[in-house]
Amino acid sequence: MYPQVMACISESLHTFFGAELVVGPATFRLGYTDWVGTFNRSASPGVALFARDPDSFMNLRKARLRKSIKIGLSHDPALYLRDSEWLDAQKSAVANEYVLAAFRRDHEMNTGIPGEWVKALRAVLPKGTFKKLTHWFKKRARRRKVDIARKLADSKLPLNEVDVSHLDFDSFVETVRCSKEVHTDRLHTMLLAAMLDKPVFAYRTSYGKLEGVYEQSLKGWTKVTFVSRL
């Protein structure tokens, strides 16, 4: 429930005053925004919030939501494509052209630096200096992930490093579909690769998003190898 997400929800609540609100399976973390207050103050006659991982569901249960708000635990919406004709068409067009390395560059990436260190540095460094240092941490972490991917990957194929967040949907799907093996810390890259039966190496984010969704929805029908070291 990041600020941009809550801004969209707040606008919808205002525009469609009195309509019921359902938030599909998503991540719910406490402390980023006052999403609890937003939902509690809503004039909507019915609000339902669904988590996509056990930790998020626990956060919903711990949050002081008004009693009329319904909560539930389900699968990430992308996984409802598993038995679709669309996915069958994608499977029929798979290729093995390269090893895909698709890593985050934003605030959710795991830099390998303990959170308490980051908080301490933020407290003592000038804002500009802290920003530059954070950028350096991210760049170093991404380079290490690419190096690990190169060591683990099939050496007969080229390593294709792509920031998939800049791709449109069709290009994103094609990028994953044409890979033989996928290394990523992006949830939906992991999900699509798993649904296409690609070998997946998942790298940790700043919190356990990929691990949580794997335990909730993927474990038992596909194998994902989690890479813990940096």
MOCORPE-V726674 format. One record per residue. N is the residue number from 1. PHI is phi as a letter, one per 20 degrees, with the letter a starting at -180 (* if undefined). Layout:
# MOCORPE-V726674
N,PHI / N,PHI
This chain:
# MOCORPE-V726674
1,* / 2,f / 3,g / 4,f / 5,f / 6,f / 7,f / 8,f / 9,f / 10,f / 11,f / 12,f / 13,f / 14,f / 15,f / 16,d / 17,g / 18,n / 19,e / 20,f / 21,c / 22,c / 23,d / 24,f / 25,g / 26,b / 27,e / 28,c / 29,c / 30,e / 31,o / 32,e / 33,b / 34,e / 35,f / 36,f / 37,f / 38,f / 39,f / 40,f / 41,e / 42,f / 43,e / 44,f / 45,f / 46,b / 47,c / 48,c / 49,c / 50,d / 51,e / 52,d / 53,b / 54,g / 55,f / 56,f / 57,f / 58,f / 59,f / 60,f / 61,f / 62,f / 63,f / 64,e / 65,e / 66,f / 67,f / 68,f / 69,e / 70,e / 71,c / 72,b / 73,c / 74,b / 75,e / 76,g / 77,g / 78,g / 79,f / 80,f / 81,e / 82,g / 83,d / 84,e / 85,f / 86,g / 87,f / 88,g / 89,f / 90,f / 91,f / 92,f / 93,d / 94,f / 95,b / 96,c / 97,e / 98,a / 99,e / 100,e / 101,d / 102,c / 103,d / 104,f / 105,c / 106,d / 107,f / 108,e / 109,f / 110,e / 111,e / 112,n / 113,e / 114,g / 115,g / 116,f / 117,f / 118,f / 119,f / 120,f / 121,f / 122,f / 123,f / 124,d / 125,e / 126,g / 127,g / 128,f / 129,f / 130,f / 131,f / 132,f / 133,f / 134,f / 135,f / 136,f / 137,g / 138,f / 139,f / 140,f / 141,f / 142,f / 143,f / 144,f / 145,f / 146,f / 147,f / 148,f / 149,g / 150,f / 151,f / 152,e / 153,f / 154,f / 155,f / 156,f / 157,d / 158,f / 159,e / 160,d / 161,e / 162,c / 163,e / 164,f / 165,f / 166,e / 167,e / 168,f / 169,f / 170,f / 171,f / 172,f / 173,f / 174,f / 175,f / 176,f / 177,f / 178,e / 179,e / 180,e / 181,b / 182,c / 183,d / 184,b / 185,d / 186,d / 187,g / 188,f / 189,f / 190,f / 191,f / 192,f / 193,f / 194,f / 195,f / 196,e / 197,m / 198,e / 199,f / 200,c / 201,d / 202,d / 203,d / 204,f / 205,e / 206,f / 207,b / 208,e / 209,f / 210,f / 211,f / 212,f / 213,f / 214,f / 215,f / 216,f / 217,c / 218,d / 219,g / 220,o / 221,c / 222,b / 223,d / 224,c / 225,e / 226,e / 227,e / 228,e / 229,e / 230,c
